[in-house]
Amino acid sequence: MKKKIILSCSVVMVSFLLGAHSHLSAETMEGLDEDTVNVNITDNSTSSSEISHSSDATSSSSSKTISSNQSQLPSESTSEEASSEEEMNTVPSVDEASKISDSSSKDTTTAQQKATSEKKEYITVYRLYNKRNMEHLYTTDKNEMTTLLKIMNSDWKYEGGAWMSPKTAGSSVYRVYNPKSGEHLYTKDSYEAKVLSSKHGWKNEGRKFFSDNSGISVYRLFNAQAGIGAHFVTRDAYEKKVLTSKGWKYEGIAWKSSNTPLVVDYTPSPS
């Protein structure tokens, strides 16, 4: 009987121990699996965090590098503006300014020399006087002058050169002739020449010479008591003064003669 009880207790103890061991193993395994999972999760989280930090660091580094490069490399527009501003603010040195001035002076001198070389030619206006009707005649035509002086019993007298006139340029000076009286009138006013020829019977003989644009004034005087020679022109200011003191009326500046020296290249034939 005692052996049966002992045997039964032994069986119970063995069964208890086996159950406890089995329960412990299951809990242990369950605990180990949970820890292992937690550890793996933790490790994965740590790895992900490290990757995230690494990515952020790389991004930050790249941003800093790009920003640094952008700050070190100026834009083209900034460079061009700086270059333009530098050119505008550049002041030539004294030597450079002197060279520029000399160059400008040379250009001006060259232009003046060219203008001088291209200056118009001049021609002499001659003066004749008719002692019978007291008229003065002015002409650049040597043939006309020679013809008048050679007429038999001519009343015309050669008085030499009166002034120099532009040969091909300037304002026209017209000569009109009154066939009734034989008087000649000289005017730069084309309207005056037109009125005399169209309304008063004068003949317009056209342009006889030119007025210069600047130079020595030619004065016009009038004396109704002088007959056919009532109109008179002269470049001589003293002659004008003498005539006005003797009753001639000064009518102003008729035109301009050239200030070039008077050239007389005509010698009348002996009568």
Number of C-alpha atoms within 10 A of each C-alpha: 6 7 8 9 10 11 12 12 12 12 12 12 12 12 12 12 12 12 12 12 12 12 12 12 12 12 12 12 12 12 12 12 12 12 12 12 12 12 12 12 12 12 12 12 12 12 12 12 12 12 12 12 12 12 12 12 12 12 12 12 12 12 12 12 12 12 12 11 11 11 10 9 10 10 10 9 9 10 12 11 11 12 12 12 11 11 10 9 9 9 10 10 9 9 9 11 12 12 12 13 12 12 12 12 12 12 12 12 12 12 12 12 12 11 11 10 9 9 11 14 11 20 20 25 25 21 19 21 17 16 12 10 17 16 21 22 24 21 18 18 14 15 10 10 21 15 10 16 20 15 11 8 8 14 16 21 17 17 12 17 19 22 26 28 26 23 16 13 16 16 17 20 19 21 23 23 19 17 11 8 12 12 20 23 23 21 18 19 14 14 10 14 23 16 13 17 17 12 8 10 14 23 17 19 13 13 16 16 26 25 23 22 14 12 15 19 20 21 20 21 20 18 18 12 10 14 13 20 22 19 21 22 25 18 19 14 12 10 13 20 12 11 16 15 10 9 13 21 16 17 13 12 15 20 24 23 22 22 14 13 10 16 15 15 9 13 9 13 8 6 9
